[in-house]
């Protein structure tokens, strides 16, 4: 599980429990109104030496990871440590809010202490009693909490401190507990055993604990010589075979493998069923390179602990190594070996998926699964697991390895060079030297050289080489046959030309978008408009297409587009050809410059200069036609350009008031911004544009949509019908008319119009998205009647889902920048009860750069999916909270708040001091929502949260 639980360690939870004590909850009894006694108890609790004051849990790690880590450390599962394990599990249960189960664990701990340490029961029980006190306090059963505080006090008062004593047994208990809790606790564990040994030198148990802690710290270079502590521990514990295999591993690391193997064989002979010994012995043989022996021992451990995710993880990695051995030898496709190779992949995936599903946060497990699916040719599954690993907090080297693996996947399997380049560059940017970083540098240099061998001035190749030079890597052109001036021109002429180019008003100086972020959808949309727009705007689209082609390194195609732009200008604006051509000539100059054809670049600079010198500036003029060209271009380049586009049309209208073209541009841009003017002013602006452009049907459908938004749907529909009648072949009119009917709820009328537009633009992702979302709407409308459907109706329902999925997938394939196709695909798979595929598409959406409302919508849908379909409340809570934290008011945010409040109230109805419920209510209060505990009718104002298949879609 990658989600952090709401409540972590007890010291931080006292505030919540004071909040609980201040209210009327069941079980507080006579303590409820006695603040003095409560404060006294709190002070006593803080002084106890137990799990709740030791700060064991790493706050940056999820609680599932912590529990998995503890439960799978089989070296601590013998009788000697069972009381320690029970105490630790009680703490974990309490952190989860499962306090009754925590009490059961503490009862077991007491029983084990009585059974194994009866003569030291009082001292050995101090930690357990401290834990009892904390759990009862969390439950609000304060009198019972005080009882256990008093039991601790009775023992400790025999010494100096009323609530804790400097007792070697206590230090030992803390030491063993910390050894179970992860590597960050090892140093503190060793200190505990040192203190225990100071008070009782030579104690076999304490010496063993110190030796184990020292061996772990030596792995992290924090303790220099663990050999002597291990040998001393073995002398004091000659029957402890676990210590022998630890020593064997240390000897192996010091090139004394023969002596180490002798100890391993001795330990396995004397403890043939000790899982802790077998597991470490398997590690020895894996380091030795004996995979068959390693797997034989791991299989033996699994016989005793079949659900141990750590063992499954190591088994999966052993199979992975066998797979790569076969690939490296080139025998995986040979006759008789292919079936064995596929079986190895199946076994590796089987074991690693068990490890992954345990939420153990294992090193690189997701990208390893992705690599295995890639070898098997299952790219969709590979993509899903790569994206899961990108969602994790990773160490720099692990992050570099992930970028390398995913870059290779994009380059070799998906044939998507620009995504591969992006990930190699991201990996190289990480400030950590590693072999992975060098591999990515080599990959980037190879890509650059291949591109330069085709086009000596390829802009992306030159950009890559410049990037590598910045990163300290060697940057050499790909061979001596390339002209030096293509790469590094240092002449005064070139420097002068560069300065002039930066002054031109054209696509290359307008900062329209980053060259590597142009979606395929933009190309399609521009080509579509060239084919379908009125002639007067075709030159604008040709200029934009030329810039896109250049950004993709297709400079010859860019020149062809600019030639077409010139022809359209001559055809439609012959009387203004010079002014209208300024942008086109500027683009010509830049493309020729990038090609290294400097004399031709200078020719077009001179053409611009000849026109502009008639005015004040030699290279640009304040010309309404140029402002208009920039405005239309920015309109096509995305939402981030709209405000700048509006300013362009405003400047054009200042110089040419009442111009129909500029007025239309301003009206359309303002409509798309939808925030710059009050609704009434926007409607007036659209009316004015229609008055000046009575034959522009697109303006009419925009006005219709705006009228619909102010409850004037009938007037809007009249305009839509008129526009469709007057422009029966205008794709842009079809699309907006379809949106009108979709907003009206008439999807049966919207779908044919979207499909009609799709006939003209079959690769337009927006159209596929709108059609898919309409089918989704139709499917959702049938959900309430699902149980009463005839066979024919069920077939129709399945067809609606199929149609919706097909169009939404197509939208996502054409352009992955859309923010909701994956979410809607997941919704449709939920209707089919295909939760595994739904998960894949939810995860894909989490990788996208969404708007704040888009993120809230995703967290709401995924939270509902986890709550209603997967029955995983803690994941649902995490996503609702993440959505609510986003600083944006929306309907989705309110729904998530209500669901969180409902969850909290349901929990409090079972346990009036449930810590997670109290934490949720405190969170909601911080978010500005009134926080009141639930009364008998508390849920009347909440969403129903029904468990039908569509619950996660609301």
Secondary structure, 3 states (H helix, E strand, C coil): CCCCCCCCCHHHHHHHHHHHHCCCCCCCHHHCCCHHHHHHHHHHHHHCCCHHHCCCCCCCCCHHHHHHHHHCCHHHCCHHHHHHHHHHHHHHHHHCCCHHHHHHHHHHHHHHHHHHCHHHHHHHHHHHHHHHHHHHHHHCCHHHHHHHHHHHHHHHCCCCCCCCCCCHHHHHHHHHHHHHCCHHHHHHHHHHHHHHHHHCCCCHHHHHHHHHHHHHHHHCCCCCCHHHHHHHHHHHCCCCHHHHHHHHHHHHHCCCHHHHHHHHHHHHHHCCCCHHHHHHHHHHHHHHCCHHHHHHHHHHHHHHCCCCHHHHHHHHHHHHHHHHHHHHHCCCCCCCCHHHHHHHHHHHHHHHHHHHHCCCCCCCHHHHHHHHHHHCCCHHHHHHHHHHHHCCCCCHHHHHHHHHHHHHHHHHHCCCHHHHHHHHHHHHHCCCCCHHHHHHHHHHHHHHHHHHHHCCCCHHHHHHHHHHHHCCCCCCCCCCCCCHHHHCCCCHHHHHHHHHHCCCCCCCCCCCCCHHHCCHHHHHHHHHHHHHCCHHHHHHHHHHHHHHHHHCCCHHHHHHHHHHHHHHHHHHCHHHHHHHHHHHHHHHHHHHHHHCCHHHHHHHHHHHHHHHCCCCCCCCCCCHHHHHHHHHHHHHCCHHHHHHHHHHHHHHHHHCCCCHHHHHHHHHHHHHHCCCCCHHHHHHHHHHHHHHCCCCHHHHHHHHHHHHHCCCHHHHHHHHHHHHHHCCCCHHHHHHHHHHHHHHCCHHHHHHHHHHHHHHCCCCHHHHHHHHHHHHHHHHHHHCCHHHCCHHHHHHHHHHHHHHHHHHHHHHHHCCCCCCHHHHHHHHHHHCCCHHHHHHHHHHHHCCCCCHHHHHHHHHHHHHHHHHHCCCHHHHHHHHHHHHHCCCCCHHHHHHHHHHHHHHHHHHHHCCCCHHHHHHHHHHHHCCCCCCCCCCCCCCCCCCCCCCCCHHHC
